[in-house]
């Protein structure tokens, strides 16, 4: 049955494959509790450490809070976002029938399918004590952002969205529940720790 039979009440971590380039390691971690969705942005060159951050978040929150998940979404386009949400839905235990129907029709109206998937996923996400969604390699932030849990939203529970992008010019300034760090020269350890505090 593959992913369709995964236990809903089980922590899981979906990360992009380990990069071939050198990444900066983060030997420490921090905790940060939020009652609403918070958002962090990383802008900079590849290899700034998002995969490592995701893994550390998962390990730490799982040990502290128990039921946790980390998921990476491919945000190159609307169709890839839909595909990533279908993968997340499998891990969250959404029925095979619902996902199969969405998978076969996602090319016709991917935006509508994503919004419907979000509703299905939302019901499952509420059962997790902590979660992190990584929106990977964002090109058009304004287009992508509407398909992700919104900053300060209470209905999604204790969650964080981490956007990664090569271009930081379109990223909003730091506001409540929002944090942006540029790593154009690579990620320094103290900046990495600050980011972990935010997510």
N, C-alpha and C positions, 0 to 999 in steps of 0.2 A: 504493500500500500504506500510505501514511501513516506513522504512528508505528511500525507493526508491523515495518517494514523497517530501523529505525534500527540502526546499527552498535553492537554491545554495547560495544566498546572505544572509546567516544567520550565525552568529558565533556559533561554537559548541565545545564541550570539551569531549573527550573520554579518560577516565582514568581507570586504573585497580581498582578493588574494594578496599574500604578502608581496610588497613591491620589490623589484629587482635592484632598485637604487638604495643607497644607504639611508637609514632613517635614524632620527635622534631618539635615544631611549630615555624613558622617564622613570627613574627608580622610586619615586614617591608618588603618593596619591592624596586626595583630599575628598571630603564629603561636603555636600551642599544640598540641603533640603528645600524643596519648593512645593507649595500647595497648588501651583498652577504650572502651565507650560512655560519654560524659559528657552531662550534662543541664543546660540553662540555662533559666531562667524569666524572662520579661518580663511584668510587670503594669503597667497604666497605660492612658492614653487612646489612642485611635487616632492614628496619625501619629508614634508613637515611633521608627519607623525600621526595622522588621523587614525590609521589602523591601530597603532599602539595605544592611543588615547581611548579608542573604543574598547579594546581588550581590557585595559586597566579599569575603565568604568564598570564593565560587566563583572569582572572578578571581584572588585571591591563592593559594589552594590549587592551582588549575589551573596557575599559572605555576611554583609550587614543586614540586608533587608529580605533576603531569600528570593522571592519571585521577581526576576528581572529579565529584561531582554534588550539586546542591541541589534539594530537592523540597518543595513546600508541600502540606500535607494540610488539607482543609476538615474541621474537627472539630466542626461544629455538631450532628452526630448520627451514629449508627452507620452509617446508609446512605450519608451523604456521605463518611465515612471509607473505606468500601468502594469508592465511586466514585473517590476520590483514589488509592487503592492500585492500582486497575485502570489508571488513567492512568500511574502510576509504572511499573507492570509493562510497559506498552507501550514506554516509553522504555528500559527495561532489557533488552528483547529477549525477553520471555516469549512463547511461541507464541500465534498468533492463536486457535487452537482452544481452548487452556486459558482464555484471557481471555474469549472469547465465551461459553463455557459458564458461567463465573462471573458474567459480566455479566447473563445472562438469569435467573439464579437467586438473585441477591444479595438481592432483596426478601423471599424466603422465609425465609432464615436468615442475615442479614448478618453476625452475629458469627462463625459457623462459616466463612463465606466469607473473612472478613478473616484469620482464623487460618491458613487454607490459603494465602491470598495471601502472607502473611508468610513461609511456608516457601519458596514459589517465589521470592520477592524476595530472601530471605536468600542463596540460592545465587548470585545475580547480584551482590549488593552486595559480597560478599567479593572480587570482582575489582577493586574500586575502592580506591585508596589513601586517599582521604578523602571523607567525605560529610556532608551536613547535611540533616536533615529538620525542617521548620518545622511544628509543630502549631498551626495558626492559629486565633485567637479561641476558645480553649477555654472552655466553659461548665461542664461537669461533669468536672473533672480526674480524679477517681477512676475514672470510666467510661472515659475516653479513654486513660488511661495504659497500661492493660493491652494495648492494641492497638499500642503503639509499642515499638521496641527498648528494653530495660530498662537502667537505669543500671548501670554496671560490667560489663555483659555483654561477654565476650570473643569470642563467636561472630560478632558483627556487625562486628568489626574496628574500624578507626580512624574512629569516627563520633560525631556530636553530634546531640542532639535539642533543639530550641529551642521551648519552649511559650510562646505569647503569650495573655494573658488580661486582661480588664478588672478582674477580682477577684483580689487577691493573698492573700486570707485562707486559702484552701485549699492554698496552695503550701507544701511542706515547707521547713523551715529548711535553711540551707546545710550540706551534709555533703560527704564525699569524693565527687568526681566530679559534684557538684551545685552549681549557682550560681543565686541569685535576685537580681534587681535590680528595684526598683519605680521606674517613671517616671511617677508620677501628675502631676508638674508638667512633664513633657516630658523628653527625654533630653539630659543635659549631655554635652559632649564627653569629659570624663575618664571618666565612667561608661560611655560608649560604648566607649572604648578598653579598659577593664577587661573589659567583656563580650566583646569580640572576642578578648581573650587567653584567655577561658574556652572559646570555641568554635573 
